[in-house]
Amino acid sequence: MVQTRGLVGLRPDPSRIARVTAPPYDVIKEGSPLWARLFGDADSMVHVSLGPDPRGALEGLRARGALVADETPAYYVYEQRWGGEARTGVLVAAAVTDYAARQIIRHEKTFDDKVKGRVALANAIDHTIGPVFLLTKSSLGEALERAKAEAAPLYDFATDFGPGTDLTGVASRVWRVLADSPTGAAIAAHIAGGPLYIADGHHRYHAALKNGQTHVLAYVTEGARILAYDRVVNGRVPFETARAALDLSPCAAFATPAKHEFCLYTKQGSWTLRAERIPADVVGRLDCAILERELYPHLGLEHRHIVDPAHFDYYPESALDEMKAAVDAGKYELAIALHPVGIDELMAVADAGLDDPDVVMPEKSTFFSPKVLTGIFLYRHERRG
């Protein structure tokens, strides 16, 4: 049972929200066109999330009226629409509990350097700006639809960040629901009806836990779309050398493959690689785990290499053309497209990890899309003691 509070802190002026909000910090690649575009706007939240002086940037946003204070506890129902699809969730302050309490359930391991960076930012600005993305099995949608029917949205806008993010072209509406209202109470009751699974933002949640925060800014929803997290690779052994040991079939185009298959692209063409063996355990049967066992050794790659940008970079499956361009330009030798992980697979790993913390999803195995904007609300968190 996860207890929630209404949010207090800072939120964008409605006339500025499309400029203030930004993609999550961890999908903005330094030196990319997206990086340059965001840092070119003084009102962008990127100056707080990734800039050299986050407190100064936050104070500047307040001084210019881009952010306004809101001290009345409220939930923020957040709808995203794209390409004929839609998803609705709600921004809340969720109670921070240890994983052993089985209230917030993880599926990934975290890395100390990333956690320390998020803790340092939280303490520099005294606010949490990027929400943890949480999944619930409860019937939350009914209460959220009620909130949408009761009032006009506080925010109604679309984002245009150019290439490099799945948030370009996404239309957003946000409704403010007072925490002490009947609808606010219904939202809280539904969230409290069961555990919450971390979909995205493991480092943000772990930072709140390590920082002694009582609550963390969270986005809670019933449904989510998972894209494959594809990759471009430079092996230590050339692909042309490795090909002889692989069972490859030519394919017509570089595209998302069927489950337990992999689509490979080089300057010489595209191939399908099929899994040789599919284990029964919840982690070993994942396609990213199969890939690490069955392909990477032929390329001279070990687990330690997967976070090394000299050997790997990662893209959502919506960026297949960008991956091909990286190979064609000679930056990477090989592009690999995978089939996306299912929600049932993710939750199976998370549930197995409750009794064995070593059971986690492999790194870079899921890409939840669209991402949740940073900066819709800046939660002024509290710390224990």
Secondary structure, DSSP 8 states (H G I E B T S, - for coil): ---EE-EEEEEE-GGGHHHH-B--GGG--TTSHHHHHHHT-TT-THHHHTSS-HHHHHHHHHHTTSEEEEEEEEEEEEEEEETTEEEEEEEEEEE---GGGSSEE--S---HHHHHHHHHHHHHHSSB-S-EEEEE-S--HHHHHHHHHHS--SEEEE----SS-TTTT-EEEEEEEETTSHHHHHHHHHHTTS-EEEEE-HHHHHHHHHTTBSEEEEEEES--EEE-EEEEE--SS-HHHHGGGS-EEE-SS-----TTEEEEEETTEEEEEE-S---SSTTTTSHHHHHHHHTGGGGT--GGGGG-TTTEEEEEGGGHHHHHHHHHTTS-SEEEE-----HHHHHHHHHHTTT-TT----TT--EEES---B-S-EE---B--
